[in-house]
Amino acid sequence: MFDENKKIILTGDRPTGRLHLGHYVGSLKRRVEMQNSGEFDDIYILIADDQALTDNADNPGKIRDNIVNVVLDYLSVGIDPSKTTICVQSALPALHALTFYYMNLVTTARLSRNPTVKAEIQMRGFADEGLPAGFFTYPVSQTADITAFNATIVPVGEDQLPMLEQAREIVEKFNRIYGKTLVLPKAVIPENEYQRRLPGVDGKAKMSKSLGNCIYLSDTAKAVKKQINGKMFTDPTHIRIEDPGHIEGNVVFTYLDAFCNDAHFAEFLPEYANLQEMKDHYCRGGLGDGTCKKFLINVLEETLVPIRTERAKWEADLDSVYDILAAGTAKAQETTNETLARVQQAMRINYFENRSIIGEWEKILKEQKL
Ligand code: TRP
């Protein structure tokens, strides 16, 4: 039953491709820590295939194909299906119904101001080609996701903060009009600013498949090495090893800021006690990019090796992966249907719960005749 003092987590991802290091430091790592803290009453992860369709209507095969990749990525980073419910959005019709009701609680002007959606519209060329109404309104559908699970905590990447802001506004409006029904969700983003916004290996703001600047959690060691040695942007003024180097905008150091700790130095680069010492040497001159990249590869591999091993295990047991997804989705159906029932009751559109409305009808008809 609904209890607003419960601590409930919901997060989600669009299944448009394999998950990468940006997803890992931006959100996945935190989800696993929270899952293992034992502090939460319920934890859900939503594979947002319907949301993914809002800008992939012409390519549903891509979404279908990537569901398995996303589940495998979850399981391999340590999402534990005995603690976290993994479910598929399209199998949760309550979310569609909630979206339709929430649509009336937000104006088109407000939706137009969402900075993340605005940036995505630019990026996808919708400004010229025409904007699908479904894409324009996906923050409303995301509000349905969040509220349907009664989520109080939503650990997401920084780009999702505007979605949470809109969700909170819709919740407040709903509760004002229909009485207190929905819980107010709160976003949780990484504390480390480099983890909040990991750029692509080429230094571009985001990792994106089409830019070819990603390191995927499922990449082989060879592929990781190739991205770093072949594509990772350093300091173009650092030509000879002796030249003084710059840290600002140097992607190798941005990644080290996001991933390395002092223990990595003891293990792989004992000349330095910590990242600051290494940076100081780089700035003075005398530390080569090759050494820095090699260190970064070692640091990343420490995270990636166990993920790869775990993925291989699950890849060999897709029957269990299917069962996990089916069981998670069945549980999510129960939770979301319960919320929909509560919402319809608050909105007084719960006509068929029992026959008590017949009494109301009789009264109305009698009063009309007076
Ligand atoms: N919009 C999110 C993203 O692109 C995915 C998502 C869908 C989500 N529904 C959600 C995230 C609910 C948190 C909560 O990453």
Boltz pocket constraint, residues with backbone or C-beta under 6 A from the ligand:
constraints:
  - pocket:
      binder: B
      contacts: [[A, 10], [A, 11], [A, 12], [A, 13], [A, 14], [A, 46], [A, 48], [A, 51], [A, 142], [A, 145], [A, 146], [A, 154], [A, 155], [A, 156], [A, 160]]
      max_distance: 6.0
